[in-house]
Amino acid sequence: MAVAINPVDGAIQKNALFPRTYPAILGMDLAGVVEVVGSNITHVRPGDRVLGLATSLRTDDNANSAFQAYALIPSNCVSAIPEELSFEQAAVLPLAIATAALGLFGKAELGLQLPSVEPHHTGEVVLVWGGATSVGGIAIQLAKMAGYEVFSTASPKNHENIKSLGATQVFDYKSSSIEEDIVVSLKGKTLAGVYEASGTEAAMCSCARIVLGVSERVSSCVACVRAPPSTAPQGVDMKSFLATDIVDSDLCKTMFLDFVPKALKGGKFKAVPKASVVGSGLEAIQTGIDLLEQGVSSQKIVVTLGS
């Protein structure tokens, strides 16, 4: 079994973000072997290798947390994984899938066409700001597999990697002309929507200005992984959301039960970013949280549990 560390874990521990009942077990990303299933569950069986989205942030029930030997995961948040995908690498996916999918495909968010292993091309563009983040890398792949052309942003050292995920154009997010460059590149194209994955105020404001710059050719809004700042330009529909809102939706079942197993098995969907295993056992989780707080790039911190 393996679990991945996310920024929200440290934020809950240190800053009481999304307060939990004490004592609280944290953790949202896991991969391992199914021990037991409910009587009406048919898509996975005991002994199957799976990834799962732990939902204690939504339920406030420690049984639904990832950082423990056994976790109780809702069936619609579990995906079978192929033999060639390690638990360590699979563990980087669940929360990123939920976050990317809800922002891109949620009816209250961008509401884009759903992904498929054989996508129907729309002829429209989706901008994913923050392509080197764990959520951004998944959002690029999902948008591409939904039939959209994808533009993204990152530092130059990550451009080729992001293009390998499906982005056709990648822009240096530190460039002083990035907003103008993206608007110019969108000339003659329809912008289906913008997904802001970095969570910074500056990025959200840039995304809003880009939408304003192509306002006559935009059919949707800006989806933000954090609440947009009050300083964001007016006149743009900016929507923030919580990834756990996906749990009880049809979209959750579509992604975890149908799309993800097929896409992983076919090799069309990559488990990114690279897992960085920092230790084994529950005692290593705090080490992982502390390391993540110091900052990581193009990787996700993972801890192995059990054999």
Secondary structure, 3 states (H helix, E strand, C coil): CEEECCHHHHHHHHHCCCCCCCCCCCCCEEEEECCCCCCCCCCCCCCCEEEEECCHHHHCCHHHCCCCCCCCCCHHHEEECCCCCCHHHHCCCHHHHHHHHHHHHCCCCCCCCCCCCCCCCCCEEEEEECCCCHHHHHHHHHHHHCCCEEEEEECHHHHHHHHHCCEEEEEECCCCCHHHHHHHHCCCCEEEEEEECCCCHHHHHHHHHHHHHCHHHECCCEEECCCCCCCCCCCCCEEECCHHHHCCCHHHHHHHHHHHHHHHHCCCCCCCCEEEEEEECCHHHHHHHHHHHHCCCCEEEEEECCC
